[in-house]
Amino acid sequence: MIIATAGHIDHGKTSLVKALTGVDADRLPEEQKRGLTIDLGFAYEPLDDDLVLGFVDVPGHEKFVRNMLAGVGAIDFALLIVAADDGPMPQTMEHLAILDLLGVSVGAVALTKIDRVDDARRAEAAEEVAQILEGTSLSGAPVFPVSGITGDGVPELKAHLAAAARSVQHRSGAGNFRLAIDRAFTITGSGLVVTGTVYAGQAAVGDRLTLTPHGIEVRVRAIHAQNRDAKSGLAGERCALNIAGADLTREMVSRGDWIVGETAHAPSDRFDARVRVLPSEDRPLRHWTPVHLHLGAEDVGARVATLEGRAIPVGETGLVQIVLDKPIGALHGDRFILRDQSARRTVGGGMVIDPFSPARGRAKPERLAMVRGLEQQDPAAALEAVLEHSPGGVDLNRFAVGRNLTPDEAEAVWRDADMVKVGRPQRPMGLARAHWDAIGELVVSSLRDWHAKWPDRPGPEEDRLRRMLGRRAAGDIFNAAIVALLRERKIARDGAQLALPNHRPAFSTEDSALWSEVEELILAEGTRPPRLLEIAEAVDMDARPLGQFMQRAVRIGLLARVADNRYFLPSTLLELGVMAEDLATGADDDQFTAGEYNKKSGLGRNLTIQLLEFFDKAGLTRRMDNKRRIAKPAAQVFGPE
């Protein structure tokens, strides 16, 4: 169990830790010289049943609150120290507020220096303590009168701590490994060592991890857990990791960095959160207020963007986006503290909701609805909520990283979710089934609209349909929807074009009337159809719009464009194709020349050449020097489907 002290300067925190463990947690020469705790100190007390009490002794001076915050981010138990002679003091109140904001609900109060006061003052101080605890996460915590000088009350306090260690709910080993670095140093012969509290998961000797936010891969060479050699380090333990990496130096590592499992490396420079403003503040927390943010062991400058109005009233909570001066390793559920820009007082604190929040549209109603859904602690419930508010799909990898889910944990959540999983294995997307069905309906309705607007066309090409739908069905989601709709036969593919299965290109009413005239003119000329200008003159129409009409007829399959100014009926092409077959069949070498075909068809030299080149492109014939042979039967090329 990890126990953090808290309380005002000179209330006996370090002396009490020494009385409990026999260890002087003031390790710095300046601390020992001045009798003042400046930075974090550590001490351990083994218990009989292989449990270890790990103490984090924090500084009490207001100048060193930032150091105090680096030590209380993931503790199991808070030991609030209050001197009986002074009673609660300013840093007592600030430290208590910090513990409350961090949600630390298991703890006790040590009423120190009882050797300096009489029984009446001791009782009075105990009452003062009970009053300040009321309404906080430590309300009702037991109070132990002790003296670090005489030892009075220390055995009783130690027994309570041991009992708490045996009964405390140990942190789950779920999630990817995350250790918040609060110290880094080198040891001759061993190399670089980092220490900190393990927030989640576990790591073993030999594991390859990542230094966040820098993205440097490291290997674990050795582990000390709770001040003992260990093969692994677990959530809820203080660990020292001896790490190595390519070109890794002590200067690359700072307090506030993290050592994490590879999939938990996701540094972010902004995140959405819910913040509570302390009731001790004299003004609301306004939009874009500059602050110091403390998360894990990190202290970083930031701005608070309020999302539900221009300010959060004193003593109340609100959704915010924290915009950081630099990326940090924040994930969902991480608690943090906000202090004012000058780092003189604690303003409030909160919990990370979404570590991947957008810079734009952060306060839109649909975005806020999503954030409120993500606020749920249960990953399955949060996923259900975010799926509901994400018609464009949810990046499942990003969701899993933000919630610190291992691959196996994530897959378990995916299996239980009422969603459709699409996309590439390395970047899966999830859609609520209702949104997935809506995308299918959108594709079908878009094709229906296309057919109504251009009844003579087969349908749009796939890329054009993708552009038509835009963000409503983009990327892998569009591709998956098309595959599914084709498989379900709700749409059909015609080459590069998509259409409804029952769609057959057809003329509009106006075009149908014109086609009756044009078809009659072409049929009247037999195997040699009139030129485009001749048809235009006959139907009293300009050549340009008539040419557009003829192209529509080509798309429908009523005509074939053999030359710039000649359009043939399929039945005529079949008749002329059979002529080519007859010529080839009657020849000794199964081939014929253009002259022979011209003589048989009577089309004239120029039109014969144009038609034979069209036959080549259509696949009926294949040119062999100056002759041609039949490649496919005319009925197969030009016959009815």
C-alpha positions as CSV (number, residue, x, y, z in Angstrom):
1,M,0.0,0.0,0.0
2,I,1.3,3.5,-0.9
3,I,0.7,6.1,1.8
4,A,1.3,9.8,1.2
5,T,1.7,12.3,4.0
6,A,0.0,15.7,3.7
7,G,-0.1,18.7,5.9
8,H,1.3,22.1,6.9
9,I,5.1,22.8,7.2
10,D,6.6,21.8,10.5
11,H,3.7,19.7,11.6
12,G,6.0,16.7,12.0
13,K,5.4,14.7,8.8
14,T,8.9,13.5,8.3
15,S,9.4,12.8,12.0
16,L,6.3,10.7,12.0
17,V,7.5,8.7,9.0
18,K,10.8,8.1,10.8
19,A,8.9,7.0,13.9
20,L,6.8,4.5,11.8
21,T,9.7,3.2,9.7
22,G,13.0,4.1,11.2
23,V,13.9,5.9,8.0
24,D,14.7,9.6,7.6
25,A,12.9,10.5,4.4
26,D,14.8,13.8,4.1
27,R,17.5,12.6,1.6
28,L,18.8,15.9,0.3
29,P,21.7,17.6,2.2
30,E,19.8,20.9,2.2
31,E,16.8,19.2,3.7
32,Q,18.8,17.8,6.5
33,K,20.7,21.0,7.1
34,R,17.5,23.2,7.2
35,G,15.2,20.6,8.8
36,L,12.8,21.3,6.0
37,T,11.3,18.9,3.4
38,I,11.8,20.3,0.0
39,D,11.2,17.4,-2.4
40,L,9.6,14.0,-2.2
41,G,11.0,11.5,0.4
42,F,10.4,7.8,0.5
43,A,10.4,5.1,3.2
44,Y,9.2,1.6,3.5
45,E,8.1,-0.6,6.3
46,P,7.8,-4.4,5.7
47,L,4.9,-6.2,7.5
48,D,4.9,-9.7,8.7
49,D,2.7,-11.1,5.9
50,D,4.9,-10.0,3.0
51,L,3.1,-6.7,2.6
52,V,5.0,-3.5,2.5
53,L,3.9,0.0,3.6
54,G,5.4,2.5,1.2
55,F,5.5,6.1,2.4
56,V,5.7,9.1,0.2
57,D,6.7,12.1,2.4
58,V,5.7,15.3,0.8
59,P,6.9,18.9,1.5
60,G,4.5,21.1,3.5
61,H,5.8,24.5,2.5
62,E,3.6,26.5,0.1
63,K,6.6,27.0,-2.2
64,F,6.9,23.3,-2.7
65,V,3.3,22.3,-3.4
66,R,4.3,21.4,-7.0
67,N,6.6,18.8,-5.5
68,M,3.9,17.6,-3.1
69,L,1.6,17.1,-6.1
70,A,4.2,15.0,-7.9
71,G,3.9,12.5,-5.1
72,V,0.2,12.1,-4.5
73,G,-1.2,11.3,-7.9
74,A,-1.9,7.5,-7.5
75,I,-1.8,6.8,-3.8
76,D,-3.9,4.2,-1.8
77,F,-4.0,6.0,1.5
78,A,-3.6,9.6,2.7
79,L,-2.1,10.4,6.1
80,L,-3.1,13.9,6.9
81,I,-0.7,15.4,9.6
82,V,-2.1,18.2,11.9
83,A,-0.1,19.5,14.8
84,A,-2.1,19.6,18.0
85,D,-0.7,22.9,19.1
86,D,-1.3,24.7,15.8
87,G,-4.4,22.9,14.6
88,P,-5.3,23.2,10.9
89,M,-3.2,25.7,9.0
90,P,-3.3,27.1,5.4
91,Q,-1.3,24.2,3.9
92,T,-3.4,21.7,5.8
93,M,-6.4,23.1,4.0
94,E,-4.7,23.2,0.6
95,H,-3.4,19.7,0.9
96,L,-6.8,18.5,2.1
97,A,-8.4,20.2,-0.9
98,I,-5.9,18.5,-3.2
99,L,-6.6,15.1,-1.8
100,D,-10.4,15.7,-2.1
101,L,-10.0,16.8,-5.8
102,L,-7.9,13.7,-6.5
103,G,-10.7,11.5,-5.0
104,V,-8.5,10.0,-2.2
105,S,-11.2,8.6,0.1
106,V,-9.1,6.2,2.3
107,G,-7.0,7.8,5.0
108,A,-6.5,8.8,8.5
109,V,-5.4,11.9,10.5
110,A,-2.3,11.9,12.7
111,L,-2.7,14.6,15.4
112,T,1.0,15.2,16.1
113,K,3.0,16.9,18.9
114,I,0.5,15.8,21.6
115,D,3.4,16.0,24.0
116,R,3.2,19.8,23.7
117,V,-0.4,20.2,24.7
118,D,-2.8,19.3,27.5
119,D,-5.8,17.1,27.1
120,A,-8.2,20.0,26.6
121,R,-6.2,21.3,23.7
122,R,-5.9,17.8,22.2
123,A,-9.7,17.4,22.3
124,E,-10.1,20.9,20.8
125,A,-7.7,20.2,18.0
126,A,-9.4,16.8,17.2
127,E,-12.7,18.7,16.9
128,E,-11.1,21.2,14.5
129,V,-9.9,18.4,12.4
130,A,-13.3,16.7,12.3
131,Q,-14.8,20.0,11.1
132,I,-12.4,20.5,8.2
133,L,-12.8,16.9,7.0
134,E,-16.6,17.3,6.8
135,G,-17.8,17.4,3.2
136,T,-14.5,16.1,1.8
137,S,-13.5,12.7,0.5
138,L,-11.9,12.0,3.9
139,S,-14.9,12.8,5.9
140,G,-15.1,10.6,9.0
141,A,-11.5,9.5,8.8
142,P,-10.1,8.3,12.2
143,V,-7.9,10.6,14.2
144,F,-4.8,9.2,15.9
145,P,-3.1,11.4,18.6
146,V,0.7,10.7,18.3
147,S,4.1,12.1,19.3
148,G,7.0,11.5,17.1
149,I,9.3,12.5,20.0
150,T,7.9,10.2,22.8
151,G,6.4,7.5,20.5
152,D,3.0,7.8,22.1
153,G,0.2,6.6,19.8
154,V,2.7,5.5,17.1
155,P,2.0,1.7,17.6
156,E,-1.8,2.3,17.4
157,L,-1.4,4.3,14.1
158,K,1.0,1.7,12.7
159,A,-1.5,-1.1,13.5
160,H,-4.2,0.8,11.7
161,L,-2.0,1.3,8.7
162,A,-1.2,-2.4,8.6
163,A,-4.9,-3.3,8.9
164,A,-5.7,-0.9,6.1
165,A,-3.0,-2.4,3.9
166,R,-4.5,-5.8,4.4
167,S,-8.1,-4.6,3.6
168,V,-7.4,-2.0,0.9
169,Q,-8.8,-2.8,-2.5
170,H,-5.7,-3.4,-4.5
171,R,-5.5,-1.9,-8.0
172,S,-6.4,-4.1,-10.9
173,G,-3.6,-5.2,-13.1
174,A,-5.8,-4.4,-16.1
175,G,-4.7,-2.0,-18.8
176,N,-1.3,-1.2,-20.3
177,F,1.6,-0.5,-18.1
178,R,1.9,3.2,-17.0
179,L,4.5,4.5,-14.5
180,A,4.6,8.3,-13.7
181,I,8.3,9.2,-13.4
182,D,9.1,11.4,-10.3
183,R,12.8,10.7,-10.2
184,A,15.6,9.8,-12.6
185,F,19.2,9.1,-11.8
186,T,22.2,7.0,-12.9
187,I,23.9,4.3,-10.8
188,T,27.5,3.4,-11.7
189,G,27.6,-0.1,-13.2
190,S,23.8,-0.2,-13.7
191,G,22.9,2.9,-15.7
192,L,19.7,4.9,-15.8
193,V,17.1,4.3,-13.2
194,V,13.6,5.9,-13.1
195,T,11.2,5.7,-10.1
196,G,7.5,6.4,-9.7
197,T,4.1,5.0,-9.0
198,V,2.6,2.4,-11.3
199,Y,-0.9,3.7,-12.4
200,A,-1.9,0.7,-14.4
201,G,-0.9,-2.7,-15.8
202,Q,2.3,-4.5,-15.1
203,A,5.8,-4.8,-16.5
204,A,8.4,-7.4,-16.2
205,V,12.2,-7.6,-16.6
206,G,13.0,-7.8,-20.3
207,D,9.9,-5.9,-21.4
208,R,10.1,-3.3,-24.1
209,L,8.3,-0.1,-23.1
210,T,8.1,3.5,-24.3
211,L,9.3,6.8,-22.7
212,T,6.4,9.2,-23.2
213,P,5.9,11.8,-24.5
214,H,9.3,11.4,-26.4
215,G,8.4,8.1,-28.0
216,I,11.8,6.5,-27.1
217,E,11.8,2.7,-26.8
218,V,13.4,1.3,-23.7
219,R,14.1,-2.1,-22.3
220,V,13.6,-3.0,-18.6
221,R,16.9,-4.4,-17.2
222,A,15.9,-4.7,-13.5
223,I,13.0,-3.8,-11.2
224,H,12.7,-2.8,-7.6
225,A,9.1,-2.9,-6.4
226,Q,8.2,-1.5,-2.9
227,N,12.0,-1.3,-2.2
228,R,12.6,-5.0,-3.0
229,D,14.1,-6.8,-6.0
230,A,11.3,-8.0,-8.2
231,K,10.7,-9.7,-11.5
232,S,7.7,-7.5,-12.2
233,G,6.1,-4.2,-11.1
234,L,2.3,-3.9,-10.7
235,A,-0.3,-1.2,-10.5
236,G,-0.4,0.4,-7.0
237,E,3.3,-0.2,-6.4
238,R,6.2,2.2,-6.2
239,C,8.8,0.9,-8.6
240,A,12.3,1.7,-9.7
241,L,13.1,0.6,-13.2
242,N,16.6,0.2,-14.5
243,I,16.1,1.0,-18.2
244,A,18.3,1.1,-21.3
245,G,17.7,2.3,-24.8
246,A,19.5,3.3,-28.0
247,D,21.3,6.6,-27.2
248,L,19.2,7.1,-24.1
249,T,20.7,9.5,-21.6
250,R,19.7,10.9,-18.2
251,E,19.1,14.3,-19.7
252,M,16.3,12.9,-21.9
253,V,14.2,12.0,-18.9
254,S,12.3,14.5,-16.7
255,R,9.9,14.4,-13.8
256,G,6.5,14.2,-15.4
257,D,7.4,11.8,-18.1
258,W,5.9,8.3,-18.3
259,I,7.1,4.8,-18.9
260,V,4.3,3.0,-20.7
261,G,3.4,-0.1,-22.7
262,E,3.8,0.5,-26.5
263,T,0.1,0.9,-27.2
264,A,-0.3,3.4,-24.3
265,H,2.1,5.9,-25.9
266,A,-0.3,8.6,-27.1
267,P,0.9,12.1,-26.0
268,S,-1.7,14.8,-26.3
269,D,-1.6,18.6,-26.1
270,R,-5.2,19.0,-25.3
271,F,-7.9,17.0,-23.6
272,D,-11.6,17.3,-22.5
273,A,-12.3,17.0,-18.8
274,R,-14.7,17.8,-16.0
275,V,-13.4,20.4,-13.6
276,R,-14.5,21.3,-10.1
277,V,-13.7,24.8,-8.8
278,L,-12.9,25.0,-5.1
279,P,-15.4,26.8,-2.9
280,S,-12.5,28.7,-1.4
281,E,-12.0,30.6,-4.7
282,D,-13.2,34.2,-4.8
283,R,-14.1,34.3,-8.5
284,P,-15.4,31.9,-11.2
285,L,-13.0,30.0,-13.4
286,R,-13.3,32.0,-16.6
287,H,-12.8,30.8,-20.2
288,W,-9.2,30.7,-21.3
289,T,-7.8,31.2,-17.8
290,P,-4.0,30.4,-17.7
291,V,-3.2,27.7,-15.1
292,H,-0.6,25.3,-14.0
293,L,-1.8,21.7,-14.6
294,H,-0.5,18.9,-12.4
295,L,-1.1,15.4,-13.7
296,G,0.9,12.4,-12.6
297,A,4.2,13.9,-11.7
298,E,4.0,16.6,-14.5
299,D,3.6,20.3,-14.0
300,V,2.8,22.1,-17.3
301,G,1.3,25.4,-18.3
302,A,-2.1,25.3,-19.8
303,R,-5.3,27.2,-20.7
304,V,-8.8,26.3,-19.6
305,A,-11.4,26.5,-22.4
306,T,-14.8,26.3,-20.7
307,L,-17.4,24.4,-22.8
308,E,-20.7,25.1,-21.1
309,G,-20.6,28.8,-20.9
310,R,-18.1,31.5,-20.3
311,A,-17.2,30.5,-16.7
312,I,-17.6,27.8,-14.1
313,P,-19.0,29.2,-10.8
314,V,-17.2,28.8,-7.5
315,G,-17.8,25.4,-5.9
316,E,-19.4,23.9,-9.1
317,T,-18.3,21.7,-11.9
318,G,-18.2,22.1,-15.7
319,L,-16.9,20.6,-18.9
320,V,-13.7,22.1,-20.2
321,Q,-11.0,21.5,-22.7
322,I,-7.5,21.8,-21.3
323,V,-5.1,23.2,-23.9
324,L,-1.5,22.4,-22.9
325,D,1.8,24.2,-23.6
326,K,3.3,20.8,-24.5
327,P,2.2,17.2,-25.0
328,I,1.9,15.0,-22.0
329,G,0.8,11.4,-21.4
330,A,-2.7,11.9,-20.2
331,L,-5.4,9.2,-20.6
332,H,-9.1,8.8,-19.6
333,G,-9.6,8.7,-15.9
334,D,-6.4,10.5,-14.9
335,R,-7.0,13.0,-12.1
336,F,-5.3,16.4,-12.2
337,I,-5.0,19.6,-10.2
338,L,-5.2,23.1,-11.4
339,R,-3.2,25.9,-9.7
340,D,-3.2,29.6,-10.7
341,Q,-0.7,31.0,-13.2
342,S,1.6,32.2,-10.4
343,A,1.4,28.7,-8.8
344,R,0.5,30.2,-5.4
345,R,-2.9,28.6,-4.9
346,T,-5.0,25.6,-5.9
347,V,-7.9,26.6,-8.1
348,G,-9.6,23.3,-8.7
349,G,-9.1,19.9,-10.3
350,G,-10.8,17.2,-12.3
351,M,-10.6,14.1,-14.4
352,V,-9.6,13.5,-18.0
353,I,-12.5,12.4,-20.2
354,D,-11.1,12.4,-23.7
355,P,-7.4,12.7,-24.3
356,F,-7.9,13.2,-28.1
357,S,-10.3,16.1,-28.1
358,P,-10.6,18.2,-31.3
359,A,-9.4,21.8,-31.5
360,R,-12.4,22.8,-33.6
361,G,-16.1,22.4,-32.7
362,R,-15.2,21.6,-29.1
363,A,-18.3,23.3,-27.7
364,K,-20.9,22.2,-30.3
365,P,-23.9,20.4,-28.8
366,E,-23.2,17.2,-30.6
367,R,-19.6,17.2,-29.4
368,L,-20.7,17.9,-25.8
369,A,-23.1,15.0,-26.0
370,M,-20.3,12.8,-27.0
371,V,-18.0,14.1,-24.2
372,R,-20.8,13.4,-21.6
373,G,-21.1,9.9,-23.0
374,L,-17.3,9.3,-22.7
375,E,-17.5,10.5,-19.1
376,Q,-18.9,7.1,-18.1
377,Q,-16.3,4.9,-16.4
378,D,-17.4,1.6,-17.9
379,P,-15.7,1.3,-21.4
380,A,-18.7,-0.6,-22.8
381,A,-21.2,2.1,-21.8
382,A,-18.9,4.8,-23.0
383,L,-18.5,3.1,-26.4
384,E,-22.2,2.7,-26.7
385,A,-22.7,6.4,-26.0
386,V,-20.0,7.6,-28.4
387,L,-21.2,5.3,-31.1
388,E,-24.7,6.8,-30.8
389,H,-23.3,10.3,-31.3
390,S,-20.8,9.4,-34.1
391,P,-22.6,8.9,-37.4
392,G,-19.3,9.0,-39.2
393,G,-17.9,6.1,-37.1
394,V,-15.5,5.7,-34.1
395,D,-11.8,5.1,-34.4
396,L,-11.6,2.0,-32.2
397,N,-7.9,2.1,-31.8
398,R,-8.0,5.6,-30.5
399,F,-10.9,4.7,-28.2
400,A,-8.9,1.8,-26.8
401,V,-5.8,3.9,-26.3
402,G,-7.7,6.7,-24.6
403,R,-9.2,4.2,-22.1
404,N,-5.9,2.3,-21.7
405,L,-7.3,-1.0,-22.9
406,T,-5.1,-3.8,-23.8
407,P,-5.8,-5.5,-27.2
408,D,-7.6,-8.4,-25.4
409,E,-9.6,-6.0,-23.2
410,A,-10.6,-4.0,-26.3
411,E,-11.7,-7.0,-28.3
412,A,-13.9,-8.1,-25.4
413,V,-15.6,-4.6,-25.5
414,W,-16.0,-4.8,-29.3
415,R,-17.6,-8.2,-29.1
416,D,-20.3,-7.0,-26.7
417,A,-21.1,-3.8,-28.6
418,D,-24.1,-3.5,-30.9
419,M,-21.9,-2.2,-33.7
420,V,-20.5,-3.0,-37.1
421,K,-16.7,-3.2,-37.3
422,V,-15.2,-2.1,-40.6
423,G,-11.9,-0.9,-42.1
424,R,-8.4,-2.3,-42.1
425,P,-7.2,-4.5,-39.2
426,Q,-4.6,-1.9,-38.2
427,R,-7.2,0.9,-38.1
428,P,-10.7,-0.5,-37.4
429,M,-13.8,1.7,-37.3
430,G,-16.9,1.1,-35.4
431,L,-20.5,2.2,-36.3
432,A,-23.6,1.9,-34.4
433,R,-25.9,-0.5,-36.3
434,A,-28.4,2.3,-36.7
435,H,-25.8,4.5,-38.3
436,W,-24.6,1.6,-40.5
437,D,-28.1,1.0,-41.7
438,A,-28.5,4.7,-42.4
439,I,-25.4,4.8,-44.5
440,G,-26.7,1.9,-46.6
441,E,-30.0,3.7,-47.1
442,L,-28.1,6.9,-48.0
443,V,-26.2,5.0,-50.7
444,V,-29.4,3.5,-52.1
445,S,-31.3,6.8,-52.0
446,S,-28.4,8.6,-53.7
447,L,-28.4,6.1,-56.5
448,R,-32.2,6.4,-56.7
449,D,-31.9,10.2,-57.0
450,W,-29.2,9.8,-59.7
451,H,-31.4,7.5,-61.8
452,A,-34.3,10.0,-61.5
453,K,-32.1,12.8,-62.7
454,W,-30.2,10.9,-65.4
455,P,-32.5,8.0,-66.4
456,D,-30.4,7.4,-69.5
457,R,-27.2,6.7,-67.6
458,P,-26.2,3.5,-66.0
459,G,-25.1,5.1,-62.7
460,P,-22.3,7.1,-61.1
461,E,-18.8,5.8,-61.0
462,E,-17.7,4.7,-57.5
463,D,-15.4,7.6,-56.9
464,R,-18.1,10.1,-57.9
465,L,-20.6,8.5,-55.5
466,R,-18.0,8.7,-52.8
467,R,-17.7,12.5,-53.4
468,M,-21.5,12.8,-53.5
469,L,-21.8,11.4,-50.0
470,G,-18.8,13.3,-48.6
471,R,-18.2,13.1,-44.9
472,R,-21.4,11.2,-44.3
473,A,-19.7,8.0,-45.6
474,A,-16.0,8.5,-46.1
475,G,-12.9,6.3,-46.5
476,D,-13.1,2.7,-45.2
477,I,-16.7,3.1,-44.1
478,F,-17.8,3.9,-47.7
479,N,-15.8,1.0,-49.1
480,A,-17.3,-1.4,-46.5
481,A,-20.8,-0.2,-47.2
482,I,-20.4,-0.7,-51.0
483,V,-19.1,-4.2,-50.4
484,A,-22.0,-5.1,-48.1
485,L,-24.7,-3.6,-50.4
486,L,-23.3,-5.5,-53.4
487,R,-23.2,-8.7,-51.4
488,E,-26.8,-8.1,-50.2
489,R,-27.7,-7.3,-53.9
490,K,-29.2,-4.0,-52.9
491,I,-27.0,-2.3,-55.5
492,A,-25.2,-3.6,-58.6
493,R,-21.9,-2.9,-60.4
494,D,-21.7,-2.3,-64.1
495,G,-18.0,-2.0,-64.8
496,A,-16.8,1.1,-62.9
497,Q,-20.4,2.3,-62.3
498,L,-22.8,1.5,-59.5
499,A,-26.6,1.3,-59.9
500,L,-29.7,-0.1,-58.4
501,P,-30.2,-3.7,-59.4
502,N,-33.5,-3.0,-61.3
503,H,-32.2,0.1,-63.1
504,R,-32.1,0.0,-66.9
505,P,-31.0,3.2,-68.6
506,A,-34.1,4.6,-70.4
507,F,-35.1,7.8,-72.2
508,S,-37.2,10.5,-70.6
509,T,-40.6,11.1,-72.1
510,E,-39.3,13.9,-74.4
511,D,-36.3,11.8,-75.5
512,S,-38.6,8.8,-76.2
513,A,-40.7,10.9,-78.7
514,L,-37.5,12.1,-80.4
515,W,-36.1,8.6,-80.6
516,S,-39.2,7.4,-82.5
517,E,-38.4,9.8,-85.3
518,V,-34.6,9.2,-85.3
519,E,-35.0,5.4,-85.2
520,E,-37.4,5.5,-88.2
521,L,-34.9,7.6,-90.2
522,I,-32.0,5.3,-89.5
523,L,-34.1,2.1,-90.3
524,A,-35.1,3.7,-93.6
525,E,-31.5,3.8,-94.8
526,G,-30.8,0.1,-94.2
527,T,-27.2,-0.7,-93.5
528,R,-25.9,2.8,-94.3
529,P,-27.4,5.1,-91.7
530,P,-27.7,8.8,-92.4
531,R,-25.1,11.3,-91.2
532,L,-25.8,13.3,-88.0
533,L,-26.4,16.5,-90.0
534,E,-28.9,14.8,-92.3
535,I,-30.8,13.5,-89.2
536,A,-30.7,17.0,-87.6
537,E,-32.2,18.5,-90.8
538,A,-34.9,15.9,-91.0
539,V,-36.0,16.4,-87.4
540,D,-35.5,20.2,-87.5
541,M,-33.0,20.3,-84.7
542,D,-29.5,21.8,-84.2
543,A,-26.7,19.3,-84.6
544,R,-25.2,20.0,-81.1
545,P,-28.2,19.1,-79.0
546,L,-29.0,16.2,-81.4
547,G,-25.4,14.9,-80.9
548,Q,-26.0,15.0,-77.1
549,F,-29.2,13.1,-77.6
550,M,-27.4,10.5,-79.7
551,Q,-24.8,10.0,-77.0
552,R,-27.6,9.4,-74.5
553,A,-28.9,6.8,-76.9
554,V,-25.4,5.2,-77.0
555,R,-25.3,5.0,-73.2
556,I,-28.7,3.3,-73.1
557,G,-27.5,0.8,-75.8
558,L,-29.9,1.9,-78.5
559,L,-27.1,3.1,-80.8
560,A,-23.4,2.6,-81.4
561,R,-21.1,5.5,-82.5
562,V,-19.0,4.1,-85.4
563,A,-17.7,7.5,-86.6
564,D,-18.0,11.1,-85.6
565,N,-21.1,11.6,-87.7
566,R,-22.5,8.0,-88.0
567,Y,-24.6,6.1,-85.5
568,F,-25.6,2.5,-86.1
569,L,-28.4,0.5,-84.6
570,P,-27.3,-2.8,-82.8
571,S,-29.5,-4.8,-85.2
572,T,-27.7,-3.2,-88.2
573,L,-24.3,-3.9,-86.6
574,L,-25.3,-7.6,-86.2
575,E,-26.3,-7.8,-89.8
576,L,-23.0,-6.2,-91.0
577,G,-21.1,-8.5,-88.6
578,V,-22.7,-11.6,-90.1
579,M,-21.5,-10.3,-93.5
580,A,-17.9,-10.3,-92.1
581,E,-18.4,-13.8,-90.8
582,D,-19.6,-15.0,-94.2
583,L,-16.6,-13.5,-95.9
584,A,-14.2,-15.2,-93.5
585,T,-15.9,-18.5,-93.6
586,G,-15.8,-18.5,-97.5
587,A,-12.0,-17.7,-97.6
588,D,-9.4,-20.5,-97.6
589,D,-7.4,-18.7,-94.8
590,D,-10.5,-17.6,-92.9
591,Q,-9.6,-13.9,-93.5
592,F,-10.9,-11.1,-95.6
593,T,-9.7,-7.6,-96.8
594,A,-11.3,-4.2,-96.5
595,G,-11.9,-4.2,-100.2
596,E,-13.7,-7.5,-100.1
597,Y,-15.9,-6.3,-97.3
598,N,-16.7,-3.0,-99.1
599,K,-17.7,-4.9,-102.2
600,K,-20.0,-7.2,-100.2
601,S,-21.6,-4.5,-98.0
602,G,-21.7,-1.6,-100.5
603,L,-20.9,0.9,-97.7
604,G,-18.3,2.8,-99.6
605,R,-14.5,2.9,-98.9
606,N,-14.5,5.5,-96.1
607,L,-17.4,4.1,-94.1
608,T,-16.1,0.5,-94.6
609,I,-12.7,1.5,-93.0
610,Q,-14.5,3.2,-90.1
611,L,-16.8,0.2,-89.5
612,L,-14.0,-2.3,-89.7
613,E,-11.9,-0.3,-87.1
614,F,-15.0,-0.3,-84.9
615,F,-15.3,-4.1,-85.3
616,D,-11.7,-4.3,-84.1
617,K,-12.4,-2.3,-81.0
618,A,-15.6,-4.1,-80.3
619,G,-13.8,-7.5,-80.4
620,L,-15.6,-8.9,-83.5
621,T,-12.5,-8.9,-85.7
622,R,-8.7,-8.9,-85.3
623,R,-6.5,-7.2,-87.9
624,M,-3.7,-9.3,-89.3
625,D,-1.6,-7.0,-91.5
626,N,-4.0,-6.0,-94.4
627,K,-6.5,-8.7,-93.5
628,R,-8.9,-9.4,-90.7
629,R,-10.2,-12.6,-89.1
630,I,-13.2,-13.2,-86.8
631,A,-12.3,-13.1,-83.1
632,K,-15.8,-13.5,-81.7
633,P,-19.2,-14.4,-83.2
634,A,-21.3,-11.4,-84.3
635,A,-24.2,-12.7,-82.2
636,Q,-22.1,-12.6,-79.1
637,V,-20.8,-9.1,-79.8
638,F,-23.9,-7.3,-81.1
639,G,-26.7,-9.7,-80.3
640,P,-29.3,-9.0,-77.6
641,E,-28.2,-9.7,-74.0
